[in-house]
Amino acid sequence: MGSSERDNIEYQQAVSELHNVASELAEMDSQDDICHRIIDAAETLLDFDFSIVALEEGGRLCPKAVSSELEPDEFDTMSIHDGVAGRSYRTGESYLIDNTREHEEADPRGPWMSAISLPVGEFGNFQAVNEDVGAFNEQDLQLAELLITHASHHLSRIANKEEL
């Protein structure tokens, strides 16, 4: 079996496992539980060592869950107008950044050289970072987008339930 065939099988397996995560998210009734499940799936299924979910509160992105390899108090809230996280949240666009030092809007707080930044619907931002340049590829981005799409749907469900 060639490496591209093996990569495709691993990708399809990850997609299947992320659909199982979606079923778990459907059972959850709190934003905090969903944020923590995002991080757990990012670590265990996507093999992202350093990830954070921040939700918007009063014009700021406030960390709600971080990878076990990170210290929660390492992350301050930040304006939705700052950095790639803020831009991703405001525009609804995903970013795959090979080198944060060469990206004009990146403002890494730490040794992070590459990043994935995704909007979590209208609710906030997800980022995965790595100390190596070019640590993420297009498949990583697609899998992260699938995870976050599921999570956004269930965050919306909870928000709608709370409005009622």
N, C-alpha and C positions, 0 to 999 in steps of 0.2 A: 504494500500500500504506500503510495507516494505521500509526501508531506502535505500537499494541497488537499488530497483526499482525506487525510487524517484531520487536517484543520477544518474541513467542511463537516465531518462527522462530529467533531468537538463543538463546532458552532451550532449545529442542529440540536445536539444534546443540551447545550446551554439554553437555546430557545425553548425547548420543551420544559426544562427546569424552571425557567422564568414564568412560563404559563402556570406551573404549579404554585409559584410564589403569588401570582395574581389571585389564585383561589384562596390562598391564606389571607391576602389583603382584604378580600371580600368579607371575611369574618371579623375584621378589626373595626373598632368603633372610636378610636382616638387618633388624632394626628401624630402624637408622640409614638404610639405603637407602629404606625405606618413608617415614620421616619427611621425608627430603629430597625425595622425589617428591611428597608432599602439598604441601609449600611450593612446589615448581616448578609444580604444577597450579593452586594457588591464585593464583600470580602470572600465569601465562600464559593459563589458561582462564577463571578467575573474575575476573581483573583486580583482585585484592586486592594492594595495594602493601606492606602491613605485616601479616605473619602469623607465628605461632610455634606449634610443636608442642612440648609438654612432656610427658614420661612420668613416671609415679609411680615413685619409688624411696625406700623407707624413710619413707613418710609425707610426702614432698615432691614437688612437680612440678618436674622438672629439664628445662630447655630442651635439645632435641635437634636442632632445625633452626629457622632463622629466615629471613625474606625477605632478599633481597640488599640491600634498602634499609636494613636494620637491622644494627647491630653485635651479634654474638653475645654479647659480654661486657656488653652493656647489661642483660641479663636475669639476675637471680639466681634461684636456686631459691626456691620458696615453699611454705609449708605447704599441705596439701590442705584445710585448714580456713580458708584466707584467700581473700578476694575472690570474684569471679564465677567465675574459673577453678576454684578449689577447690570451690565450690558445684556447678558444672556437672559436675565429675569425680565428686563424692560422690553427687549425685542422679541422674545420667544424663540431665539435662534440658539442652535447648538454650536459649540466650538471644540475643535480638536487642535491643540497647540503643541507642536513638537518642541519648541524652545521658548519658554516664557521670557527669557532675557531679550529675545528679538521681537516680541509681540508688543506693539505700542500700548495696548490697554492693560496688559498683564501687570499686576502688582503683587508678585508672590511674597507671602509672609513666611519665609522659611527657605529651605534649600531646594524648593520645587523647580524642576527644569521643564517638565511637560505636564499637560493638564487636559482634562475633558471637563467642559462646563455646560450644563444643560438647565433649561428652565424647568421647574417643577410646576407645570401649568401656570396658573395665575397666583400660585401660592409661594413660590420661592425658587431656590436654586440647589442643584446637586453638582458637586465637583469631586473629581478623582484627580490626584496629583501624584507625581513620582519624581525622584531625585535624578533620574536619568533623562537625557534628551531623547525624544522619539520613543518613549515607553509605550505609547498607545497607538493603535492602528484603527482603520475604518471599521473593522469588525467589533472592536472594543466599543467604539462609539455607537454602533447599531444596537448592540446588546444593552448598553446603558440606556439608550433611548427607549428600548422596549420596556425595561424595568421601570423607568420614570413615567412612561405613558400609563402603565398599569397603576402606579402609585398615584399619579395625578387624578386619574378617574376616581379612585377611592377617596382621595382627599376631597374631591368635589362632592362625592356622595355624602360624606360626613358634614361638609359645610351646608349642603342643601337640607339635610336632616335637622341641623342646628337652627337654620332659618325658620323652619316650620315650627 
